[in-house]
Amino acid sequence: MNFTDSLTTDTLTEERKGMTYYDEHSKVLVSVDCIIFGFDEGKLRVLIGRRQLNPGRGLWSLYGGFVRNNESIDDAANRVLFELTGLNNLYMRQVWAFGNVDRDPGERVISIVYYALINTNDYDEELRKQHEVEWINIDELPQMYSDHNEMVAKARRMMQENISREPISFRLLPELFTLTQLQRLYEAVCGEEVDKRNFRKRIKEMDFIEKTELIDKTGSKRGAYLYRFNKKVYNEEPNFKL
């Protein structure tokens, strides 16, 4: 056990009062950048906006912020996500640490990147306008500030791995969805088409994806059955492999 692991937070705080450590070492800033994925009209989208500060004012950018002295990096990411979306308890995963020496022309900044998933219907339109951010198709992203395009690419690769072993798709869909919507989401994330018959056969083998008696007729006169994700059933037997 590391020596500091045996000390309480209060003890460490008292120890640090009036004392300085590591003065011989240079200091760096730590930030979090949040990649927020949404799904709409069959497209995987990313929430981005124009930078409001220098360096890089006016450039397209992800939304982020610096880690405060009194918070962990996870707490910082949750704070940033709430500030932007007004939503709590979002699905969030840490992606990577980006720390090239020259990645930020303003200062030496190390960024911890997270990706989060939201249902676009849950995101208040007025809040989006207030923050001046836009949903952009992931395959049509503009050149963004610093290494933000690289961040999105790495997060997408991680999401492609997760979507086949975790039921994360349902974080992006409405409570009731068609199998076509689910298939298009999977294809949008993976960037390739899947065989419709095999995909639906696999889905119908999953007890936690329930078929309802409700019909969605927005796509055709005949309509399509609506399904829902049963979290309780999944938790009882979390066997997911798509």
VMD Tcl script that draws the C-alpha trace (Angstrom):
set ca {
  {0.00 0.00 0.00}
  {1.23 3.44 -0.85}
  {1.82 5.53 2.28}
  {-0.73 8.14 1.26}
  {-3.39 5.43 0.86}
  {-3.39 4.97 4.63}
  {-4.15 8.63 5.32}
  {-7.63 10.09 5.38}
  {-8.52 13.06 3.22}
  {-8.76 15.27 6.31}
  {-5.32 14.19 7.47}
  {-3.82 14.93 4.08}
  {-5.48 18.33 4.04}
  {-3.99 19.18 7.44}
  {-0.58 17.94 6.37}
  {-0.62 20.18 3.32}
  {-1.58 23.38 5.13}
  {1.23 25.87 5.18}
  {3.54 23.52 3.33}
  {4.70 23.27 -0.25}
  {5.87 20.19 -2.08}
  {7.41 19.38 -5.43}
  {8.60 22.94 -5.98}
  {11.44 21.64 -8.09}
  {8.97 20.20 -10.61}
  {7.10 22.06 -13.33}
  {3.32 22.29 -13.06}
  {0.82 21.43 -15.80}
  {-2.90 22.07 -16.22}
  {-5.36 19.17 -16.39}
  {-8.62 19.45 -18.30}
  {-11.47 17.18 -19.31}
  {-12.96 17.13 -22.81}
  {-16.36 15.54 -23.28}
  {-17.49 13.89 -26.50}
  {-21.28 13.72 -26.45}
  {-22.81 11.28 -28.92}
  {-26.42 11.39 -30.03}
  {-28.42 9.51 -32.66}
  {-30.94 11.20 -34.93}
  {-32.40 10.49 -38.37}
  {-30.25 7.41 -38.75}
  {-27.01 9.30 -38.12}
  {-24.53 9.23 -35.25}
  {-23.93 12.83 -34.22}
  {-21.47 14.74 -32.02}
  {-22.25 17.87 -30.03}
  {-19.68 20.60 -30.81}
  {-19.47 24.39 -30.74}
  {-17.20 27.35 -31.36}
  {-14.51 28.11 -28.78}
  {-15.35 31.15 -26.69}
  {-11.80 31.88 -25.52}
  {-8.25 32.16 -26.77}
  {-6.25 30.43 -28.01}
  {-8.40 29.23 -30.86}
  {-11.39 31.50 -30.31}
  {-14.01 30.81 -32.97}
  {-12.69 27.37 -33.96}
  {-14.92 24.33 -33.77}
  {-14.29 22.45 -30.56}
  {-15.50 19.84 -28.10}
  {-16.92 21.06 -24.80}
  {-14.67 20.82 -21.78}
  {-13.16 22.51 -18.76}
  {-10.28 22.49 -16.33}
  {-10.24 20.17 -13.34}
  {-10.74 22.08 -10.11}
  {-8.63 21.57 -7.01}
  {-11.49 20.02 -5.06}
  {-12.72 17.48 -7.62}
  {-11.63 14.24 -9.20}
  {-11.40 13.96 -12.97}
  {-14.66 11.95 -13.03}
  {-16.36 14.67 -10.99}
  {-15.03 17.28 -13.39}
  {-16.39 15.37 -16.39}
  {-19.79 14.96 -14.74}
  {-19.87 18.68 -13.94}
  {-19.02 19.64 -17.52}
  {-21.64 17.25 -18.90}
  {-24.32 18.62 -16.59}
  {-23.43 22.22 -17.45}
  {-23.87 21.47 -21.13}
  {-26.87 19.12 -21.10}
  {-28.67 19.66 -17.81}
  {-28.80 15.85 -17.50}
  {-27.53 13.67 -14.67}
  {-26.45 10.03 -14.59}
  {-25.42 9.89 -18.23}
  {-23.59 6.87 -19.60}
  {-19.97 8.02 -19.52}
  {-16.68 6.28 -20.17}
  {-13.10 7.53 -19.96}
  {-11.41 7.26 -23.34}
  {-7.78 8.34 -23.15}
  {-5.33 10.95 -21.88}
  {-4.00 13.36 -24.51}
  {-0.76 14.98 -23.46}
  {1.45 15.95 -26.39}
  {3.70 18.79 -25.30}
  {2.52 21.17 -28.02}
  {-1.17 20.17 -28.13}
  {-2.30 23.48 -26.61}
  {-0.54 26.69 -27.72}
  {-1.68 28.56 -24.63}
  {-0.16 26.42 -21.88}
  {0.98 22.89 -21.11}
  {-2.38 21.11 -20.79}
  {-3.09 17.41 -20.37}
  {-6.65 16.49 -21.32}
  {-8.57 13.48 -20.03}
  {-11.23 12.58 -22.59}
  {-14.63 11.07 -21.88}
  {-17.46 10.06 -24.12}
  {-21.11 10.19 -23.12}
  {-24.35 9.01 -24.73}
  {-27.66 10.86 -24.65}
  {-31.02 10.56 -26.31}
  {-31.24 13.72 -28.41}
  {-34.93 14.05 -27.48}
  {-33.90 14.50 -23.84}
  {-31.67 17.47 -24.62}
  {-33.42 20.78 -24.15}
  {-33.29 22.84 -27.36}
  {-33.08 26.12 -25.45}
  {-30.04 24.86 -23.54}
  {-28.40 23.89 -26.83}
  {-28.95 27.39 -28.17}
  {-27.71 28.95 -24.94}
  {-24.39 27.12 -25.22}
  {-24.26 27.69 -28.99}
  {-23.54 24.05 -29.78}
  {-24.73 21.95 -32.71}
  {-25.31 18.29 -33.51}
  {-22.96 17.38 -36.37}
  {-22.90 14.07 -38.25}
  {-19.76 12.25 -37.13}
  {-18.76 11.59 -40.75}
  {-19.03 15.31 -41.56}
  {-17.13 16.84 -38.67}
  {-15.14 19.98 -39.54}
  {-11.51 20.42 -38.57}
  {-11.57 21.17 -34.87}
  {-9.24 22.79 -32.37}
  {-5.98 21.03 -31.54}
  {-6.38 17.23 -31.36}
  {-10.17 17.15 -30.92}
  {-10.78 15.25 -34.18}
  {-8.36 12.59 -32.98}
  {-10.27 12.42 -29.69}
  {-13.55 11.75 -31.49}
  {-11.98 9.08 -33.69}
  {-10.55 7.26 -30.66}
  {-13.86 7.51 -28.78}
  {-15.72 6.07 -31.75}
  {-13.36 3.10 -31.90}
  {-13.93 2.50 -28.21}
  {-17.68 2.80 -28.70}
  {-17.55 0.26 -31.54}
  {-15.94 -2.21 -29.14}
  {-18.44 -1.48 -26.36}
  {-21.58 -1.65 -28.47}
  {-21.02 -5.35 -29.19}
  {-20.72 -6.35 -25.53}
  {-22.80 -3.78 -23.63}
  {-26.39 -2.65 -24.28}
  {-25.27 0.94 -24.79}
  {-27.42 1.36 -27.91}
  {-30.48 1.92 -25.75}
  {-28.91 5.04 -24.24}
  {-29.22 6.68 -27.66}
  {-32.69 5.48 -28.61}
  {-36.12 6.53 -27.34}
  {-37.80 4.26 -24.82}
  {-39.79 2.63 -27.65}
  {-37.95 1.89 -30.89}
  {-38.23 -0.23 -34.01}
  {-35.75 -2.90 -35.02}
  {-34.91 -0.76 -38.03}
  {-33.89 2.09 -35.73}
  {-31.74 -0.26 -33.68}
  {-30.06 -1.66 -36.78}
  {-29.39 1.80 -38.22}
  {-27.86 2.88 -34.94}
  {-25.56 -0.13 -34.90}
  {-24.55 0.57 -38.51}
  {-23.98 4.28 -37.79}
  {-21.66 3.49 -34.90}
  {-19.74 0.75 -36.72}
  {-19.66 2.58 -40.06}
  {-20.78 -0.43 -42.07}
  {-23.94 -2.24 -43.10}
  {-25.04 -5.43 -41.36}
  {-27.10 -8.30 -42.69}
  {-30.71 -7.48 -41.78}
  {-31.92 -11.06 -41.31}
  {-29.00 -12.16 -39.13}
  {-29.16 -8.97 -37.09}
  {-32.86 -9.37 -36.32}
  {-32.47 -13.05 -35.55}
  {-29.81 -12.21 -32.98}
  {-31.90 -9.42 -31.46}
  {-34.95 -11.63 -31.10}
  {-32.87 -14.14 -29.14}
  {-32.29 -11.53 -26.42}
  {-34.97 -11.77 -23.74}
  {-34.33 -8.26 -22.50}
  {-35.39 -6.71 -25.83}
  {-39.17 -6.89 -25.56}
  {-41.62 -6.67 -28.41}
  {-44.69 -4.57 -27.57}
  {-48.13 -4.48 -29.16}
  {-47.58 -0.89 -30.24}
  {-47.10 -0.03 -33.91}
  {-45.05 2.79 -35.38}
  {-46.67 3.96 -38.63}
  {-44.42 6.95 -39.32}
  {-42.35 4.97 -41.83}
  {-45.12 3.15 -43.71}
  {-48.87 2.50 -43.71}
  {-48.30 -1.05 -42.51}
  {-46.08 0.14 -39.70}
  {-43.52 -1.67 -37.56}
  {-43.69 -3.12 -34.08}
  {-42.09 -1.12 -31.31}
  {-39.64 -2.70 -28.90}
  {-38.18 -1.69 -25.55}
  {-35.15 -2.54 -23.44}
  {-36.03 -4.33 -20.18}
  {-33.26 -3.38 -17.78}
  {-34.56 -5.64 -15.01}
  {-34.39 -8.74 -17.20}
  {-30.93 -7.78 -18.45}
  {-29.62 -7.31 -14.89}
  {-30.84 -10.78 -13.96}
  {-28.93 -12.36 -16.83}
  {-26.48 -9.88 -18.36}
  {-25.54 -11.90 -21.41}
  {-25.00 -9.52 -24.28}
  {-23.01 -10.17 -27.42}
  {-24.05 -8.66 -30.71}
}
mol new
graphics top color blue
foreach p $ca { graphics top sphere $p radius 0.5 }
foreach p [lrange $ca 0 end-1] q [lrange $ca 1 end] { graphics top cylinder $p $q radius 0.2 }
display resetview
